[in-house]
Amino acid sequence: MTETLRSPTPTRLLDVDALRGFALFGILVVNLAFFASGYPFHLVADPAHGSWLDDSAEFVVRLLFEMKFYLLFSFLFGYSFTLQLAAAERAGANFTTRFVRRLGGLFVLGGLHAVLLFHGDILTTYALLGLVLLAVHRIQPRTAVIAAGAIVVVMAAGAAVAALAGADLVTDQGAALADGRASTDALAGGLGSVIGEHARSLPVMAGSLAVQGPLALSAFLVGLAAGRHQLLADGIGRHAVALRRLERVGYPVGLAGALVFAIGGGTVGLAGLAVCILTAPLLTGAYVATLLRVFATPRGARLARVLAPAGRMALSNYLGQSLLGVLIFTGVGLGLTGETPPALVPVVAAGIFALQLELSRRWLARYRYGPVEWALRAVTNAERPPMRR
């Protein structure tokens, strides 16, 4: 979130909000597959859906979305941290106390989210990593970027060594398929069954965060460095040449790595994962460079204004996506888990995001904050902030 910690009428950065809105869509496309079927949690494909169209849709999602958009979201978390810090310093507020309260609220929200709605929650991880960010917030931008690069290299090297050692994330294909069937049946059940499946899956998801967590921290640090230099505060201006260079490097290298990752079956293939860890930040950076250049055009500015409201209330929309996923797919709602082919999942994601864009615009026309942002702000400042404009 880019709002300041105290100011009742914070200054927004349109490009930051628009980028966050764009990131929300990418995260939704990836996450929704885990509502549509229980098999992805066990790193195997749903045997009920294996048409060329389904395979193609899953391939495209791995190629363009997986391992990319949570990095963008994490980068923006680090960038927004610098905005909150600067606002607190201007107001003479105790930033550390308020930020720790904010992280505590975020952790509670994440825990509830993981058990009730989606066990692939990232908020608890953000809350814990936020403490690390707070501890190193005085780090020099150059040092932050070097540390981020070191984390990426170490994580990629670890995956590569595991691949060379012959490690396999799915050691028993038959057992994984059986577990996938059981998870799908549980998600297709009632509320108690869904919550039970979420609780049982938490250890598995905690293991996946062993990869996702350090990479999110690396993106935090890059965002911190970018925020210190206010790279998104003055449009593309003096950064136009750097953005074009990032596109020229990021797209060929990032897409090549993404292709290896997608051909290798996504996160199930350790060799492809190692390559993706190294190259996904470049592709994510290229996405950002392109969007910033587009936002600087008259038509692109209109696009930014469409995306920005969803980004301004990103936390509400992130949780709302999970709530809609439960209502559309699980037995709590329409019961489409296991019945929806992978080719339709991105279509459903596009529909949900279009709805969120409109609802966000309407909500923010009347209110200062999204509903969850308002609650988190109240916890952060230990006071009830004004809600209506």
N, C-alpha and C positions, 0 to 999 in steps of 0.2 A: 504494500500500500504506500502511496506517495504522500498522503496527507501528513502534515506536521503533527507533533505530539500535543501542542497546546493551542495553536492559532485557531480561532473559531472560523476563520475564512481563509483557508490555506491556499497558497499559490500552486496551481497544478501545472504539470508539464504535459502538454497534449501528446507529444510523441511517446513519452514513457507510458502513459495510460493506454495509448493505441497499441503499443508493442505488447503490453500485458494482455490486452484483449485478444490479440493475435495468438499469444502463447496459450491462452485459455482454450481456444479452438483446437490447437494441436494436442494439448493434454487430453481433451475430451475424446478425440478420435482414438487415441491410444487406450485410454481407460475404459471406454465403453465396451471394448471387446471382452473385458473381464466380467461384465455384467451379462453379456449375451451368452456366455458359455463358461463352465467351470474348468475346462481343459487348459486354457492358457496359463492358469496358476501353476499347473504341473508341467509346463513347458512341452506340451504335446498338442497336436492339432485335433480338433473335434472330428472324429471319423464320420459323423453324420453329414458333414459338409466338406466335400472335396472336389467340387467342380473346378474347371479351369478359371471361371470367373471368381470364385471364392479364393482360390490360390493366388490369382493376380491381385485381388484387393489386399490380401494379407501381405503380399510382396511389396506393394506400393506403400503401405503403412510402415513396414519395416524400413524401407528405403528412405522415405521423406519425413517420417514423424518420430519413430521410436528413437530414444536416446538423444533427441535434439531439443524438444520443446521444454522439457523440465530444466534443461540447462539455461534456456532463455528466461524462464520464470525465476530461476535461482540468481542469474545475473541481475535481474531487475530488483530482487530482494536486497542484494548487496548495494545496488545503486540507491535504492530508496532509503536504506540505512543512513547514508551520508546526508540525505535531505532532512531526515528526522533529527539527526545529530546537529546539523547546522541550525535548524529551527529552534531546538532546545537551547543551544548556546546563545542565540539572539534573544530568547525570552528569559535567559538566566535560570532555566529550569534544571532540576536534577535529572539528567538524562538517564543515568545508570539505573536508578530506582524505577523509573517509568518503563524503561525498555525491558527490564527483568519482569515487571508485572505483565507487560505485553506478551513476552515469551511464555510466561506461565499460563496466561489465558489461551494462547495459541496451542500450547501443549494439551490443555484440557479439551479444547475443541477438536484437536486431532485425535485424541483418544476416543472421544464419543463418535467421531466420524468413522474411525477404523472399526469399531464394534457394531455400530448401528447401520452404517451405510456402505462403506467401502474399505476393505482391509488393505487396500493399496495406498492408504493415506500417506501424504508427504508432510503434513503440518507438524506432526510430532518431531520428525527429523529436522525440520526447519527451526523448531523451537530449541532443540538441543544444539544445533549448529550455530544458532544465533548467539548463544553464550560464548562460543569460540570467537565469533566475529566481534562481539563486544570486548573480549579479552585482548584482541589484537588490533583494535580499531585505530590505534595510533601508528600502525605500520606504514611505511613509505609506499606510495603507489608502485614504484618499480619493484620493490621487494615483494609486494602482494602478487604482482603478475608472475614473478619468478617462482614464488611458492606455489601458485596455482599450476604453473607448468610442471613443476616437480611432482605434484600430486597426480596429475594426468599421466606422466611418464611412468611413475611407480605403479599405478593401477593397471596401465596397459602392459607393463612388463610382467606383473603378477599373472594376468590372464594368459599372456603368451607362454610363460613358464609352465602354467598348468596345462595348456594345450599340448606343449611339447612332451610333457610327462604322461600324456595319454589320459588325463582326467576327463570325465564325462559328467555333465550336470544331470543327465537322465541315465542312471545306471541300470534301470529295469524298465524297459518300455511297456511291458504288460502291466506292471504295477502302476506306472504313471497313468496309463489309460484307465485302469480301474479307479484310481483316485479321481481322475477327471470326471468319470461318470458319476461317482458319488458326490462330488462337489456340485455338478450340474443339477442332480436330483435335489440336493439340499437347497440350492438357490431357487429352485422351482417350487419349494415348499412355502409354508407360512412364515410369519415374522420370527417365531422362535427358531425355526429351522435356519433361516437366513442369518440371524444373529449367531447361532451356534456355529455355522460354517465360517463366519468371519472370525470368531474367537479361535477356532481350530487352525485357521490359516495364518494367524499372526506370526508364529515362529518362522514359517516359510517366507513371509514377506519381510521379516526382520533380516533374514539372510540375504535377500536381494538388496537391501539397503546398505549392505557391506560394500557394494559397488556404487550404488546411487548416492549414498551419503557423502563420501569423499569427493565425488565429482561435483555434487551440488556445492560443497564447500569451496572447491576451486572456482566455480562460477561466482560465488559470493565475493571472493577476493578480487576477481576481475571487475565485478560490479563496483566494489569499494574503490578500486583504483580509478575506474571511469568516473565515478561520482566525485572523487577528489578533484579531478580535472574538469568537472562539469561538461562532459562530452556531449550530453544530450540537452544542454540548457540553451544553446544558441543555434539550433537547427544544424544543417550539414555544413554551412558556411566554410570555415577554415578546415573542415575535415573531409571535404569532397574528394580530394585526391586519395586520402587514406581509405575511404569507403570503396572507391573503385578498385583499389589494389586488393582490398579484402575480398571483393567479389571475384576478381580474377584468380585469386589463389584459393579462396574458400570453396567455390563451386566445383572446380575440377578435382581438387584433392578430397573435399568433403563427400562429393557424390561417388567418387571412386571407392572410398572407404565404406560408404553406406551400401554400395553395391556388393562389396565383399561380405558385409554384415548380413544383408538380405539373402544372398545366395546361401550363406552358411546357416540360415534358419533363425536368424535373430540372436537373442541372448542365449539360446541353447548351445550355440557353437562358440567355443572359447577363443578359437583363432580369429574368427570374424569379430567377436566382441573386443578383442585386443586392438584390432585395427580401428574399430568404430570409436573406442575410447580416445584414440589419438586424433581421429579426423572429425568426429561429430562437433567439437567446438568450432572448427573452421566453417563447417556448413551452417551451424547456428549463427555464427558471425556474418556469413554471407547473407543469410535471411535478413538479419538486422540491417545490414548495409543497404540492401535493396529496398527494404521498407522505408528507411529514413530518406532515401533519395526519392522514393515515390511520394512520401508525405510532403516533400518540399514542392511538389507540383500542385497546380490548382485542383485537379481531379483527385490527386492523392490526399490533399488536405481534407477533402470531403470524406474520403475513406477513413482517414484518421479520426474525424469527428464522429463517424458511425461506430468505430471500434472503441473509442475512448470511454464511453459510459460503462461498458462491460468491464474494462480494465480498472476503472475507478472503484468499482465494487467487486473486485476479483475474488475476494474471500467468500462473499455471499454467493457468487456465481459458481465457484469451485464446489462448494457444498451443495448448491442447488443442482449441479450436474449429477452428483451422486444420488441425490434424492430422486431426481427424474429417472436415473438409471434403475434404481430400485423399483419405482412405480411402473416403469415400462416393461422391464425384463423379468424381475423375480416374481415369486408367487404372492408376494404382498400386493402386487398390482396386476398387470395383464398376464403374467406368467409366460413370457416369451423366451425365457432362458432355455437354451438348447434347441429352440425352434427357429431362431433367426440366423440365416446364413451370413458369413463374414462380409459378403459383398454389400449387404444392406446396412451393416453397422455404420460405415461412414456417412451414409445417407441420413440415418437417424441422427447422427452427431450433427450434421449440417442443419437439420431441422431444429434440434434443441438449441444450437448456438444462435440461429436466426431469432428464435423466440426470446433468448436471453438478451440479445442486442436491443430488441424493442422494449422489453420489460425494464431493462436498465435505463434506457432513455426516458421512459415515462416516470420511473421511480425518482431519478435524479432531477427531474424537472420540478419535483415537489419537496424532495428531501435532500439534506446535505450529504448523507452517507448511506451506504447500503445497510441493511438491518444488522448483519453480523459485524460489519465494520463499526457501527455505532456501539454495539455491545463491547467489542474489543477496546474501543477508544475509552469507554466508560471505565473498564478495568485498568487500562493504562494510566489514566489521569486520576483515578479514584474519585470521579465526579460524574454527574449526569450531563452529557453534552447536549446542546440544542439539536433537535432533529429536523424540524421544518425549516425551509428557507425563509 
